[in-house]
Amino acid sequence: MDTYRDFSQLSQVHRPGVDFEITARRQDSHYAIVAIHGGTIEHGTSRIAEAIAGDEHSFYSFEGLQDKSHHLHITSNRFDEPQALSLVRKVETVISIHGAFGQAHVVYFGGLDRGLGTDMMTALSRNGFPAEPDPSPTRQGRGVTNICNRGRSGRGLQLELPQGFRKSLFDRPDYRHRRWRPNRRFHEFIAVIRKVLDHQDR
């Protein structure tokens, strides 16, 4: 259960620059890559999302700054931070990067854009990154208010990355100081996703 029902309630208790940090960059692209549970909420997700976005795609992150920030988690169906909503409403498709529990080395897919999801799962699996529809009934990403479905198309993707998979993308993850250094596998993973998005844009 989340501690706060929405961003308004969270912001009455926690301060930007102390407890959390927001980054929002708008680019001329059909896509926005977002990490609404970044920093120390779900480790590594904001780094991954920012790398996928690169300089071409819009990017948003809400990052916890304290050693432990799980209490800043607002579920995707209720995440309503104003800068996030403003950014995703200006793009066609939102891809939301999340962290899941467990040591599985697999990427779980949810969201309403099944065509893009199938293309991305196929590309990842062919390049050594097992990917499949999310088996969890609570992580389907099909709600119309889910952040991944709030782009202009009304259909996006939700990628759930288990802890084991995320850790495999970094050399010696440092949870305390958030010093996660990307390794070769990280760059290979990012390249596969970016290639799919580049192909879709043509």
C-alpha positions in Angstrom: 0.0 0.0 0.0 1.3 3.5 -0.9 1.9 6.0 1.9 0.4 8.8 -0.2 -2.7 8.7 -2.4 -1.4 11.3 -4.8 1.4 13.9 -5.4 -0.5 16.7 -3.6 -0.5 14.7 -0.4 3.1 13.7 -0.8 4.3 17.3 -1.4 2.7 18.5 1.8 5.2 16.3 3.7 8.3 16.0 1.5 10.5 18.7 -0.1 12.0 18.9 -3.5 15.8 18.9 -3.5 15.8 17.2 -0.1 13.5 14.2 -0.3 12.9 14.0 -4.1 14.0 15.5 -7.4 12.0 16.0 -10.6 13.6 16.1 -14.1 11.5 16.9 -17.1 12.8 17.4 -20.7 10.6 17.8 -23.7 11.9 16.8 -27.1 10.4 16.8 -30.6 9.6 13.1 -30.5 6.6 10.8 -30.5 7.9 9.1 -27.3 8.4 10.0 -23.7 10.5 7.7 -21.5 9.5 8.1 -17.8 10.7 6.7 -14.5 8.2 7.8 -11.8 9.9 5.6 -9.1 13.5 6.6 -9.8 16.4 7.2 -7.5 16.2 5.3 -4.3 12.6 4.3 -4.8 13.3 1.6 -7.5 17.1 1.7 -8.0 18.5 2.1 -11.5 15.2 2.9 -13.2 15.9 6.6 -13.8 19.3 5.8 -15.2 17.8 3.3 -17.6 15.0 5.6 -18.7 17.3 8.5 -19.3 19.6 6.4 -21.4 16.7 5.2 -23.5 15.5 8.7 -24.0 18.9 10.0 -25.0 18.8 13.4 -26.7 16.0 12.4 -29.0 13.0 11.5 -26.8 11.3 13.3 -24.0 12.3 12.2 -20.5 10.8 12.5 -17.0 11.9 11.2 -13.7 10.7 11.4 -10.1 13.6 10.4 -8.0 13.9 9.6 -4.3 17.0 11.2 -2.7 17.2 9.7 0.7 18.8 6.3 1.5 15.4 4.7 1.6 12.6 6.3 -0.3 10.1 3.5 -0.8 7.5 5.6 1.0 7.6 8.0 -2.0 6.1 5.4 -4.2 2.8 6.5 -5.8 1.3 3.7 -8.0 1.2 4.3 -11.7 -2.6 4.6 -11.9 -2.6 7.5 -9.4 0.7 9.3 -10.3 -0.4 12.8 -11.0 2.7 15.0 -10.5 1.9 18.1 -12.7 5.1 18.2 -14.7 4.7 14.5 -15.5 1.2 14.9 -16.8 2.1 18.0 -18.8 4.9 16.2 -20.5 3.2 12.9 -21.3 0.1 14.7 -22.8 2.3 16.2 -25.5 3.6 12.9 -26.9 2.0 10.1 -28.7 3.4 7.2 -26.7 4.7 6.8 -23.1 7.2 4.1 -22.1 7.4 3.7 -18.3 10.3 2.0 -16.7 9.8 0.3 -13.3 11.6 -1.9 -10.9 10.1 -5.2 -9.6 11.2 -7.5 -6.8 13.0 -10.8 -7.5 16.2 -12.0 -9.1 14.7 -13.1 -12.5 16.7 -11.9 -15.5 13.7 -11.1 -17.7 11.9 -7.9 -18.8 8.1 -8.0 -18.1 5.8 -6.0 -20.4 2.5 -4.4 -19.7 0.5 -1.5 -21.1 -2.0 -1.1 -23.9 0.3 -0.7 -26.9 0.5 -4.4 -27.8 2.0 -3.8 -31.2 5.0 -1.9 -29.9 5.2 -4.3 -27.0 5.4 -7.3 -29.3 8.1 -5.7 -31.5 10.2 -4.8 -28.4 9.8 -8.2 -26.7 10.9 -9.9 -30.0 13.9 -7.6 -30.4 15.0 -8.0 -26.8 14.7 -11.8 -26.8 16.6 -12.1 -30.1 19.4 -10.1 -28.6 19.8 -12.1 -25.4 17.4 -10.3 -23.1 14.4 -12.5 -22.3 11.2 -10.6 -22.4 7.6 -11.7 -21.9 4.1 -10.3 -21.0 4.0 -9.6 -17.3 2.4 -12.5 -15.4 1.5 -10.4 -12.4 -2.2 -9.5 -12.3 -1.3 -6.3 -10.5 1.2 -5.1 -13.1 -0.7 -5.2 -16.3 -0.5 -1.5 -17.0 -3.9 -1.4 -18.7 -5.7 1.3 -16.7 -6.5 4.4 -18.6 -5.1 6.6 -15.8 -1.8 4.6 -15.7 1.0 7.0 -16.6 2.1 4.8 -19.5 -1.4 5.2 -21.2 -1.7 9.0 -20.8 0.0 10.0 -24.0 -2.1 11.2 -26.9 -2.6 7.7 -28.3 -4.0 6.4 -25.0 -1.7 3.4 -25.4 1.8 2.9 -23.9 4.2 0.4 -22.5 5.1 -0.5 -18.9 8.4 -2.3 -18.5 9.0 -4.0 -15.1 12.6 -4.9 -14.5 13.3 -7.3 -11.6 16.1 -6.4 -9.2 18.3 -9.2 -10.5 18.0 -7.9 -14.1 18.7 -4.3 -13.1 21.8 -5.2 -11.1 23.1 -7.1 -14.1 23.2 -3.9 -16.1 25.6 -2.1 -13.6 29.1 -2.8 -12.2 29.0 -3.0 -8.4 25.8 -1.1 -7.7 26.1 1.2 -4.7 22.7 1.5 -3.1 23.8 4.1 -0.5 25.2 6.7 -2.8 23.3 5.7 -6.0 26.6 5.3 -7.8 25.5 2.8 -10.4 28.1 2.5 -13.2 26.6 1.1 -16.5 28.3 -1.9 -17.9 28.4 -3.3 -21.5 25.2 -5.2 -21.0 23.5 -1.9 -20.0 24.5 -0.3 -23.3 23.5 -3.3 -25.3 20.1 -3.4 -23.6 19.6 0.4 -24.3 20.7 0.0 -27.9 18.1 -2.7 -28.6 15.2 -0.6 -27.3 16.4 2.6 -29.0 16.7 0.7 -32.3 13.1 -0.4 -32.0 11.9 3.1 -31.3 14.0 4.5 -34.2 12.4 1.9 -36.6 8.9 2.8 -35.3 9.5 6.5 -36.0 10.3 5.9 -39.7 
